[in-house]
Amino acid sequence: MLRINRENLRNSHETPWLILDLVMLGLLLVNLLWLIFDALYATEFVYSQLATFFPGFTDAYDPIHHNFILVDLVFIAIFFAEFCFRWVVSIVRKEHLRWYFFPFLHWYDIVGLIPLGATRIFRFLRIFSILHRLHKFQIIDLNQTAIFRFFSFYYNVFVEELSDRIVVKVLSDAQKDISAGSPLVDDITRQVLAPRRAILTEWLAGVMNHFGQSISDSEHGEAIREHVRKSVGKAVKNNSQVSTLQYVPVVGKTIENTLESAVTDIVTTSVINLLSDLDSSKIDRFVEAGFHDYTPTADELDKEVLQVINECLELVKAHVAQQRWKDELAAKEKTLPVTDIHVPPEDNPAVKDK
């Protein structure tokens, strides 16, 4: 049920406008009902019935019917004056960016002022504009009405079905283009990655420099240094030539440990220097030189990448094609109150006790 929020009405200072809207709404209903009656009066059946049962009424109304355009012009003059008044108020309040925006945004009011049968129907839109304005100021809440929920649900169903089919169609066309041999991987490499190679190499150089600084740090690089130490120690112990040092009397073990420690420091320092000295120009030259003569099985790679893209599009299509409005409708049906189930008297315990 539509209720008026009195507190929001007072806070919005829209009470005078609400009164004006109600007055104009009353005039609009009178005008529209009069138009319908006059259109029916022009039919032979209605006129003959009125002439038979109410001859005095037809005699009095005939001059009005023949000059009904003048009656309609009175209503049109009132509606036009109210339209101009609202236009001036909108200019004073600066409701729009330009003063001449108002008639374009309320075009239906202007069209409804034209005294033709096809254009008078636009006067009905005044009712919706009044309701929209009241809803905008939260004076009424259209979301709580059953009519709004009904039309909103089926509007969402229509939009969802239409948009799903459009998206699925677009994705299917994209899959056909890819399956037909579209050079997608080459285009991505040439048009997407190549223009950004400088940024990517600079980012990669920054990452490498950060890794070098982290390894050189006494706290954060301890894990890397420990891993290098264990790897070098294992390599030294497994080396047949170095392992013979332990047979040297007295100093053999010491020489082996010293050599292990020295190699560990050398390897760690080399890695740190390598990572810290890298810059974007060196990485760029490395990438250019490394891939200059590289000839991988491009066809197999392209097929695999295109297959991945195709499977991803299939998943997207399956997700888009889900009819969520059915789930929403099922959820609403579950929340409906269960009607009382009729229990026969012979099965009712209360009746049996009696």
N, C-alpha and C positions, 0 to 999 in steps of 0.2 A: 504494500500500500504506500502511496506517495504521501510523505509527510513534510511539512515545512519546518525547518530548523529556525526557530524564532531568535535564538541567540546569534546565530550567524547572520540572520537578516538584520538585526540591530547593529552588529559590528561592521557589516559591509556598507551600511548607510544606503541601501538599495530599496528602502521602503517606498519612497516616491515613485521609483521606476517600476516597482512591483505593482503599485496601484495603476500606473499608466499602462503597464502590460496587460493587466486584467481588464481595464476599460477597452483597450484596443482589441483584446481577445474577444470580448463580448460583442463589439462592433463587427469584428471579422466574422464571428459565427452568425450574427444576424444577416450580414451581407451575403454570406455563402448560402445560408438557408433560403434567403429571399431569391437568390439566383437560381437555386434548384427548383423552388416553387414556380418561378416565372417560366423556367424552361418546361416544366410539366404542364403549366397553364396553357402553353402554346400548342400542346397536343390536342387532337380532336377528342380523344376519349375523356380526358380530365375536364376539358372545357364543357363538353356535353353533360357530364355528370354534375358539375357545379351549376350549369345553367338550369338543369332540371330541379335540383334540390335547393339551390341558393341563387335564385335569379337576381335578387337584389345585390348580392355580392359581386356577381359578374358584371352587372351594370355599373357598379362603382369602381371595379378594378380594371375595366377595359381601358379607360384613359391612361391609367398608370402603366398597364402592359404595353400599350402602343408607344409610350414615352419613357419606357423603363431605363433607357440610356441616361436620361437626366437624373433619375434616382441613383443609378450607379455612379454617376459623376459626383454626386454629393459625398458618397463614401470614398471615392477616389481622392477628392479634395482633402478630406480629413486624413486619409492615410498619407498623402503627399506632404501635408503640413507636419505630421508627426515625424515623417522621414527626414525632412529638412531640419526639424528641431534636434533630432538625434545626431544629425551630421554636424550641426554647429557645436553641440555638446562634445562630440568626439574630437573636434578641432581644439576646443578650449582645454580639454583634458589631455590632449596629445596622445590619444590612444593608438595612433598609427604613425608610421615614419613620415608619411606625406599626407597632406590634408585631403587629397583627391583619392586616397585609397578606399575611403568609406563606401562610396557607391559601387566600386568594383567588388568589394567583399560582401555587399548586401544587394547583389544584382537581382536576386529573386524578388525583392520588394519593388524594384523598378519595373521588372517585367510584369509583375502582378498588377501594376497600376494601368496597364494597357487594357481598355475595355473590349476585349475579344474573348470568345468562349474558350479558346485554347490557352490563353495566357492567364485567365482568372484562376486557373487551378494552382498557380504558383503562390497564391495568397495563403494556401494551406501551409506553405513552408514557414510562414510567420509563426505558426504554433511551435514548430520545432526550434526556431531561433530563440523564442522566449524560454522554452524549456532548457535549451543549451546554456543560455545566459544565467538562469537560476542555478543550474547544476555547476557552472563554473565558479560561482560564488559560494557553493556548498550550502545553498539555501534549501535545495532539495537534492536527494540522492537517487539518481536514475538507476544506479547499479543495483539497488535493492528491489526494483520492480520486476515482476514476473515477465512482463512483456519485453523489457530490456534483456533479461537473461535468456529468454527464448530466442530473440533475434540475434543476440550476441553469440550464442552457441552455434546456430546454423550458419552465421556469417563466418565464424572461425572454421567450421567444417568445410565450407565452400572455398575459403582462402587456402586452407591446408591441402585439400585435394588438388586444387589448381596449381599451387606452388610446387607441390611434390612432383606432379607430372612434368612440369616445366624443368625442374632441376634434374629429374631422371632422364629426360630427353636430352638435355645439354650434356650430361655426363656420358650418355650412350653415344652421342655424336663424337665426343672427345675420344672415347674408346675406339670407335671406328677409324678415326684419323690416325691414332697411334698404331692400331693393328695394320693399317694400310702402308706402314713404313715411314711414318713421320720422323724426321731426324731430330727427335726431341733432345737426346743426350748431347748431340753436337751443338744444338742451339743453346742449351743450358751452359755448356762450356764456353761457347764463343760470345754469347750475348749477356750472360749473367755473371759467370765467374771471371772471365778475362778482364772486363772493365774494372773489376774490384781486386785485381791481383796485387796492386800496390798496397791497398788497405790490409789484405789478408797477410802479405809478407811482413808488413810492419807489426801487425798483431802477433804473428808467430815469433818474430824477433823479440818482442816484449815478453812473451811467455818464456822463451828460452833464457833471456837475461834474468828473469825472475827466478827461474829454476836454478841458475848458476849462483845467484845471491843467496838463495835458500840453502844450497849445499854448503856454501862457504860459511854460513852462520853456524856458530858453535852449538846452538840449541836446536834449530829446526833441521839442520843438515846431519845430525848425528845418525839418524836411521840410514841415510844413503851411505855415509862414510862407513858405518858398521857393515852394511851389505857389501861394499867394495872390499873392505878388509877381509871378510870371510871368503869372498870369491877369489881374491888374490892369494890368500893363504892356502885355499884348496888347490889352486893352480900351481903354486910353488911346491906344495907337498907332492903333487902328482907328477911334477917334472923329474925325470930320471937323473938329469945332470945336477940339479940343485939338491936332490935328496942324498947324493953322495957326500955332501958337505958334513952331514951328521956323523960320518965316520972319521972326520978329522979329530984327533985327540984334543981334549980340553975346550977348544974354541969353536968346534964344528957347529954345535947347537946355537951358540951365540951368533955366529955368522949367518946362519939360516934365518933366525928371528930378525936380525938387523936387515937382511935383504928383503924379507917379507914386509917389514915396516916401511922400508924405503920405497919399494915398488907400490905399496898401497898409497903412500903420500904422493908419489909421482902420478899415478893413475887418477887419483881424486883431484889433484891440482890441474891436470890436463883437462879433465871433464869440466871443471869450474871455469877455466880459461876459455875453453871452447864455447861454452854456453854464454859466458859474459861478453865475449868479443863479437858474437854474431850480431849483425844489423840487417835491416831490410834489404839493402843492396846485395849483400852476400847471399842471403836466402833466395832472392830473386834470381841471381846468377846460377845458384845451385839448382833451382827448379827448372830454369830454362835449359841448362846443360844436361840435367838428368833426364828430362823428358824429350830432348831433341831427337835422339835416336831410338827412343823406346817405342816398340811396335807390339802392343799386347794384342790378344785375340779380341779385337774391338767388336766384332759381330756378336760374339757370345756375351760380352759385357752389355752391349746395347739391348740384346734380347732379354737379359736378366733384369736390367733396370726397367725396361718397358713392361715386363711381366709384373714386377713389384708395383709399378704405377697402376696397371690394370687391376690388380687385386685390391689395391687401396680404393680405387674408384668403385669397384663392386661392393666393398664394405660400406662406402658412403651411400651408394644407391640403396642398399638394403636398409640402412638406418633412416634415410629420408622417406622411403616408401612405407614406413610404419605408420599406421593410421592411429595416431594418438587420441583422436576424438572418440574412438571406440572405447579406449581404456577410460577416458574421462566419463563417458556415458555409463559404462559398467560400474565405475566408482560411485556415481550418483545413484544408480539403482540400488547399490548395496546400502547406502545411507538412508533410503526411504523407510519410513516406519512400517513395521510388519502389522498387517491387519489382524484383528482378533480371529482366531481359528474357532470354528463352531465345533463344540464337543457334544456328542449325543448324550442325552440325560442318563442313559444306562451306564455310560463310561465316565460320568462325572462323579468324583468322590464325594463332593458336597451333597449331590442329590442322593447318592446311596446312603449317606449318613442320616439324611432326613427320613 
